[in-house]
Each structure stands twice: as C-alpha cells, then as structure tokens.
Amino acid sequence: MPRASTTPSLPEQLPVAILESNPHSCFLLTESLDFAYCNSSWDRFAGENGGGTEVFASHVLSRKFLDFVPLDLRDFYAGLFAAARAGAQIMQHEYQCSSPTDFRVFRMDIYPLQAGRGFAVFNSLKVEHPHTQAALGPSDATYKNENGLIRMCSNCRRSSRVDNPDVWDWVPSHLDRHDVTHGICELCLDYYYRAYRKHKPA
Ligand SMILES: [Zn+2]
C-alpha cells in the first residue's frame, strides 16, 4: 500500500482496562475474525437486546464474528476488516441498534492491531437524536464541565461525559462548537501514542 510508509506502527495489543472501561460492547477478534475477548458490558448489552444466552460472551468466545452478522451483511463486515488491515487504518461504521425504549445509533470503530494480532472493536453511542434528547443528551449538562467547556478527544473527537469521564460519546453537533477543551481519550492515547513513545528515546 502506498501509505504504508507513513503509517505509524500499529500496537500489538490494547490493555483490557480500556475495553472494560467502555460501557458498550467491545471485543477483540483474532486475525481470522474469531472472538478472542468480550468486555463485561457485552452480556448486559446482549441481554438488553433480547439475544438470549446464546449470544452471551461465554458462548461467543472462539466462534466466528461473522456467524453473528446477518447473512446479507457478512460481505460488508468482512470488507470493513479487510480494509482496516489493508490500509492499517481504523474503519468506522454507524448502525442502528434500538432498545425497546430508545432509538439508538452506534458507531463501530475497528482498530487493526499489528498484522497477525487481530482487531479491537469498540462501540460508542452516537448521541444525536431529538426523540431521545431528554434521556440521552446531547444536553450540555451531560458534557459541560465546571468551567463550561466540553472535553473532546483531539484525536477521535468524541466527547467525555461529566459524570463519568471515561465514557466518550460521538456527538456530531459538538464538532461545530467553540466551548470545547481538548484532551485525549485513553483509547487514542494507547492506540496511537504508546508505540510511538516506546520507540522514542526517553
Ligand atoms: Zn480519542
């Protein structure tokens, strides 16, 4: 790939703590897209969506991710992983996954790890829907800190919640705002900068 020479080296792995701190389902796949790890939010999310015990983490581990994707979408998802690997780049995809009470859209981010080490997959709630605005935001109270600023990751541009700063939501309307302070989320810090720091002289 022409861009390979400028792509920073990919991490070998991501700390489990980063996947565990995410309130949505996150998982690791092997290079051949078998489940290697599901975070503890996985079962809660699976339960909420009426999946039954056959989709609980203990049942999906070692099975193929694509077996859990509707047949019509398998080529599409396989293509996302192939593109992430080929370009050494994060692939993003938005999908609807409503609960019985809320219309919800999630963003899936597929992070390629080093070749042969598989992929990390993170889901973030995309907060941008008027019908659920009262329940989910993007009310300023959810995101504005004591200084009246929204803390946004300068890399992935997700916004941190005030009541739980480890939760980062994708709030598109925040991208146009000026009352923003920038930081970096744990995921971006680890994914992009750990390998860089490791290779940099202290
Ligand atoms: Zn980030």
Residues whose N, C-alpha, C, O or C-beta is under 5 A from the ligand:
A	BS01	ZN	C153 N155 C156 R157 C185 C188
